[in-house]
């Protein structure tokens, strides 16, 4: 069963960040909706810098993870981390989706309310 973002949580975050600056990523495994804010340009720039750090493979590998966790609004990060540890959907894949949303690329189903 799909774990969805409650309407009151969505509305509160829409009021705080602006409806056009948030979206829901729907992961298929685990079946969960993740409410995120679209990354700011500074976050995208840092992601690109980290992702191209050939001299620092660890930093390069963590670029998408760092971006993803910096944009998560719901579910709570601890609960989401627990869900993601049990699945093949690593946070770096979702971080890549955020870069796409910021104007770079696109693959996960994105829903707006």
C-alpha positions in Angstrom: 0.0 0.0 0.0 1.3 3.5 -1.0 2.3 5.6 2.0 1.1 9.1 1.0 1.8 12.6 2.1 -1.1 13.8 4.3 -3.0 16.8 2.9 -2.4 18.9 6.0 1.4 18.4 5.7 1.4 19.2 2.0 -0.6 22.4 2.6 1.6 23.5 5.5 4.7 23.0 3.3 3.1 24.7 0.3 2.3 27.7 2.5 5.9 27.8 3.8 7.9 27.2 0.6 5.4 28.1 -2.2 3.3 25.5 -4.1 5.5 25.8 -7.2 8.6 25.0 -5.1 7.5 21.6 -3.7 6.5 18.4 -5.3 6.0 14.7 -4.4 8.3 12.0 -5.6 6.5 8.7 -5.7 8.9 5.8 -5.2 7.7 2.4 -6.3 9.9 0.3 -3.9 9.2 1.2 -1.2 5.7 2.4 -2.1 6.1 5.8 -0.6 5.5 9.4 -1.5 8.3 11.8 -0.5 7.5 15.5 -0.2 10.5 17.5 -1.3 11.3 21.1 -2.1 12.9 21.9 -5.4 16.6 22.5 -4.7 17.8 26.1 -4.8 20.4 27.0 -7.4 23.1 27.0 -4.8 22.3 23.4 -3.9 22.3 22.3 -7.6 25.7 24.1 -8.1 27.1 22.2 -5.0 25.7 18.9 -6.3 27.4 19.5 -9.7 30.7 20.4 -8.0 30.5 17.3 -5.7 29.4 15.0 -8.5 32.3 16.0 -10.6 35.0 15.6 -7.8 37.0 12.9 -9.7 39.8 13.4 -7.2 37.4 12.6 -4.3 35.4 9.5 -5.1 33.6 9.5 -1.7 32.4 13.1 -2.2 31.4 12.2 -5.8 29.4 9.2 -4.6 27.6 11.2 -1.8 26.5 14.2 -4.1 23.0 12.9 -4.8 22.5 11.6 -1.2 23.4 15.0 0.2 21.1 16.8 -2.2 18.2 14.5 -1.5 18.4 14.7 2.3 18.7 18.5 2.1 15.4 18.7 0.2 13.2 16.2 2.1 10.2 17.7 3.8 8.1 14.6 4.6 8.1 11.8 5.8 10.4 12.5 8.8 14.0 11.8 7.7 14.6 9.0 10.3 11.5 7.1 9.2 12.3 7.6 5.5 15.9 6.5 6.1 14.7 3.3 7.7 12.4 2.6 4.7 15.1 3.2 2.2 17.6 1.0 3.9 15.3 -2.0 3.2 15.0 -1.3 -0.5 17.0 -1.0 -3.7 16.0 2.7 -4.0 19.0 4.5 -2.7 18.8 8.2 -1.8 21.3 9.1 -4.6 18.8 8.0 -7.2 16.2 10.4 -5.7 18.8 13.1 -5.5 19.3 12.8 -9.2 15.6 13.3 -9.7 15.8 16.5 -7.8 18.5 17.8 -10.1 16.2 16.9 -13.0 13.4 18.9 -11.3 15.7 21.8 -11.0 16.0 21.9 -14.7 18.7 19.3 -15.5 16.9 15.9 -16.4 13.8 13.5 -15.4 12.6 9.6 -14.6 10.6 9.1 -11.3 6.9 10.0 -11.5 6.4 13.5 -10.1 3.1 14.5 -8.8 1.7 18.0 -8.0 -1.5 18.6 -6.1 
